[in-house]
Amino acid sequence: MTMQDKQAWSGRFNEPVAELVKRYTASVDFDKRLALFDIQGSLAHAQMLAACEIINAQDLKDIQRGMAQIENEILCGDFDWQIDLEDVHLNIERRLTVLVGDAGKRLHTGRSRNDQVATDVRLYLRHAIDELILLVHALQSALLDLAQHHTHTIMPGFTHLQVAQPVSFAHHLMAYFEMLKRDAERLADCRKRVNRLPLGAAALAGTSYPIKREYVAELLDFDGVCENSLDAVSDRDFAIEFAAAGSLIMTHLSRLSEELILWMSPRFGFIDIADRFCTGSSIMPQKKNPDVPELVRGKTGRVNGNLVALLTLMKGQPLAYNKDNQEDKEPLFDTVDTLTQTLRIYADMMGGITVKPEAMRHAALQGYATATDLADYLVKKGLPFRDAHEAVALAVRFAVERNCDLCDLKIEELRQFSALIADDIYAVLTLEGSLAARNHTGGTAPQQVEAAIARARKSLA
Ligand code: ARG
């Protein structure tokens, strides 16, 4: 075997690795996605090696020149990725050596692929998190754009999917704004733990060269170094945390999707979703299906699966690095890709929603949504809440038997249930009255929701 064909580690082996094993253990097909981060990490490492006089200035220059060419080849799609070279790290290192000779062979001084790959994944994830936070914000902003027109659009609020109390459509949308706000916070918080440098941990125990880890951390914009070398190369909790944050984002969007699907069904008829986000049926000409929300709901399953995959790959590993960790990449990439596409499409889709206030209002008027308001009215006139609850329950039963709403009952009819009821009850029983009464932070009164929207806009600015 010539040096060119040999594996970087094959010196101690008596026979070449079996073809099937080579394919089974190689990761280049998917980890080449880390290439630019791998180069970024290598350049910082080389710069530190030169600063610490572990390699000389000429070596550093050669490495920089070689890496610039490699980066160019990768970006142009000209780089010849070889499965025989196992992974992204060895592919790039071998090419560097072909291009610049001994300097390329010196790059790996004081480093292992174990700390190298942990660094690459962290650089990749940090970048992904930054992009995802922007996408979450864009979706939040789309929600605000829709909400601001609907602080007076009244729909039934549900519990148990039964009509509960009236709320504004804006208030309902703002609930999702809050969820997404926490999602963005979770990503930002997770980023703090992602943003630590493993390099310098080498294989597991550190290195005998006089390196300066803090300098590399600074060059790569990390907040600091991983403090324990064994931990640095072995744990992927930062990726698991990210995957969990991703699962929550998808869970929130899955819930919103479920609502959009319900609302678009003719039984509800609360909204319409623009044609460009829907598809038809090949057999039923009348169909317009909300495919995008359905797929979001479905894709939540794969993102949750990725989280479970990462948790499971970690749970049985003794310290320190094990090849199991190579399995962290595909679930991680898939979660990032799914989130990226989902958030993008969702922000556009929210801009393509037509609201049907009449249908919402009609539904809110049907389910005795203001019954609690009647109870509250009686309480304010001195009746204990439990007695008020009982009186209103009887009134609702009476109205159900007559197939009408509470506000359709005559004053004498209402007064059978409590003598405290007077003419001023009708204002209380309107949907508008019900909303206006919930006038405190977090309530559905239009002025509160307007204030919430204004605060939300400010928080995004
Ligand atoms: N491709 C490997 C991974 O993704 C790189 C690290 C390999 N290290 C080793 N000692 N075999 O985890």
Residues whose N, C-alpha, C, O or C-beta is under 5 A from the ligand:
A	BS01	LIG	S27 D87 R113 N114 V117 N325 Q326
